[in-house]
């Protein structure tokens, strides 16, 4: 049985399994698909630590993202020039 957590990806609430996600999986959650032939992606997250302080982190393609309750993830895509 997997636990579920509520996260916010680009402002949209999403109930996801509480586990590690690849960079690509989070992009697919954000946009429905992943296209590295024409786009570059950036990703940052914010969440409150147990002591109530905000924690901000940036991710790169090889990172794994551990989904935590109320985590806010912003994913941006840009066209390659």
Secondary structure, DSSP 8 states (H G I E B T S, - for coil): ---EEEEEETTEEEEEESSEEEHHHHHHHHHSS--TTTEEEEEEEEEE-TTS-EEEEEE-TT-EEE--TT-EEEEEEEE--
